[in-house]
Amino acid sequence: MCSPETCDHVYLFDNDYEDARDIYGNSMLGRFPYDDKGRIVLEEGYLVYECNSMCSCNKTCPNRVLQNGIRVKLEVFKTDNKGWAVRAGEPILRGTFICEYIGEVLDEQEANDRRDRYGKEGCSYLYKIDAHTNDMSRMVEGQSHYFIDATKYGNVSRFINHSCMPNLANHQVLVNSMDSQRAHIGLYASRDISFGEELTYNYRYELLPGEGYPCHCGASKCQGRLY
């Protein structure tokens, strides 16, 4: 069993993010990204370093959460105007891991080719892995960028809709690779979620010139369009 005082991943995180804070504004130095209940406390935007196959700990380690898979009840359902969606099958507490965004990992060229093709077909489930990290110090000029495409191969995450005021946070999670461009994408509850409530996250699409595509999230602070 790992402890924050002896875990190399805590040491690595502290070296990369000495000013990192948790969701309550407290320093993350010397701490796991998860609390003792397995709920994430790290502020959104920082890389999460989980223990991996090189560690001597097992699956019960408090620093292994995403890699242990879905632990909450989820339900896919059909909406009136947003297609398929996902809702909570039980009350979910803030910080709880919901699911990983699963799909094919593509390089930038293949992702662009598919985006053009999907644009004609009217659907896309492409996720840029480094879409919203504050990990800029690690980015190397000319470094390859990777995307996850859940169009044909994925899991329940592909049915989770966008919202301008979402109840899920996105975290990039490093497990068996320290390459931030190949991080896992974990979705976690950003607040307490009630039974039957739809689960949403912010797609963070760039707003393109013109009318774009309308947003149907229904949030009180909806930006009006998806992109």
N, C-alpha and C positions, 0 to 999 in steps of 0.2 A: 504494500500500500504506500502510495506517495504522500509526501507532505510538502507544503510550499517551501519549507526551509531547506529541503534537500533536492527538490526536483530541478533538473537542468532546464526544463522548459520555462520555469519561472525566471530563472537566471537569464535566459536568452531574451525573454520578453522584456525584462527590466532594462537590459542593455539597449534594446531597440526603442523602447517607449518609456523613458524615465518620468515623463510628465503625464502618463496615462491616468485617467480617472474612471471611477465606477459610475453607475447610474445615479448615485446619490452625491457625487462630487468629491468623493474621497480618493486618495491616492491608491493606485493598484500595485505599488512596489511590494514585492515579496508575497504576492497573493496569486491564487488560481483565478482563472476567469469565471469560475463557477462557485456557488456557495455550497454548503454541506448538504443541500437538497438537490444538487445538480442543476440549479437554475443560474443562468448567466447573469453576472453583475457588471461585466465589462461594458463600457460605453460603446455604442455602435460606431463603426469606422475603424477599429483597431483589429489587427489580425489575432485570431485565437490560436494559441499553441497547445494542442492536445498531446498527451502521451501516445506513443506508437509502438510498433513491433520491436524497436530497439530498447524499450524499457523493460524492466523486470516485473512491473506491476501487471495486474490482470484487469478484466473488464469492470470490476467493481471499483477501480481507482476513481477518485472524485474528479480527476482530470481527463476522464474518458466519457463523453456524453454523445456527441453527434455520431461517432463511430458505432455506438450501440443501437442505433436505429430508433424508429418511432415507438413511443411509449404512451401516447395519448390516443383517445378514440376520435376519429375523423370521419366525416360523411361527405361524399360527393353528391351534389344535388343540382337540379336545373332551375335557373332563374328566368324571370320574365324577359329581361332585356340584355343580359350579360353572358348568355350561354351557360356553360357549366361552372360550378363554384364549389367551394369547400366550407363546411361549417364544423364547429366544435361539437363532438359527441358527448362531451362532459365539461364541467367547469375547468378552466385552465388558469393557473396562477402565472403572474408576471415572471418572465425569465425562463419559462419552461421551453425545452426544445420541442419543436413541432415536427419538422421533417427537413430533409436535405433536398436541395434542388438537383434532380438527377437527369442526366441525358448524355448525349454523345459529346465528347470534348473535341472541339474543332480549332484549327488555326484560323488566323484572320482572313486569309484568302478564301478558304472554304466557307467561312461564315458569311462573307460578303456575297459570294455566289449564291448561297442558299437564301439570303435575305432578298436578293433580287427576284429569285424564283418564287419565294413565298409571298412577296408583294403582289405578284400577279394572281396568286391563289387565294389571297386575302387572309392569311393566318401566319403567325410566327411565334415560336417559343424560345427565341434566342436570348441568352443571358450572358453579358460580358463579365468575366470573372472579376476584373478589377474595377467594376463600375463605380464604386463609391467607397474607396479606402483612403485614409489619410496617411498611407504608408509611402508617401512620395519619395522618401530618402532611399528606398530600396529599388526604385524604378531606374533601369539602366537604358540609356539612349539606344534605340534600335532593338530593344528586347521584344521578343515575340509576344503577341497578345492572344489569349485563348477565350473561347466562348463555349457555353454549354447549350446544346440544342435538344430540347425535350419534345420536338414535334412528333417523332415516330417512336422514340425510346425514352421512357421517363417513368415517373411515379405520380403519386397524388399531387405533388407540388405543381404540376403543369396546369391544374384546374384552379389554382388559387388566383383570384382576380386582383387587379390594381385598385388602390384607393389613395386619394390625396391626403387622407387622415387614417393611415393603416393601424392595425393592432398587432402587426408582426414587424420585427426588426431583422435585417439581413446581416449576417456575420460571415466573414471569410475565415475558414478553419483549416489550419495546417495539421495534417496527421502524419502520413509517411513521407511527405516531401516538404522541404523548406522553401520551395519555389512558390512565391505568392501568386504567380500567374497560373498555377495549377491547384489553387486552394479549393477545398470543398465549400459549398455555399449552404449555410445553415439558416433556417428560419426559426425565430424564437418569439415568444409572446412579449410584446413591449408594454403590456398592461394586463390586468386581470381580464379574462374573457369568459363570458357566461355561456351556459349550455345552449346550443342552437345558434349562436352568433356566427355570422360569416367571417372567415379568416381572410385577411387582405395584407398585401405589402405594397410599397411604393416602387413601381417599375423604373422610375427615374429616367424615363425617356427624354431625350433632348427635344425641346419644342422647336419644330421646323417652321420656316416662314409660311404664311398662308393660313388656311383654315384648319389644316391638320385633321386628326381623327377625334371625334367627340368622346368625352369621358362620361361614363354612366355610373360613377361610384356613389353619387348621391350625398357625399360629405358636405357639411356646412361650409367648408372652405375649399371646395372643389375648384381646380384651376380651369375647368371648362373643357379641356381637351387632353387626350392621352399623349399626343406628340404633334 
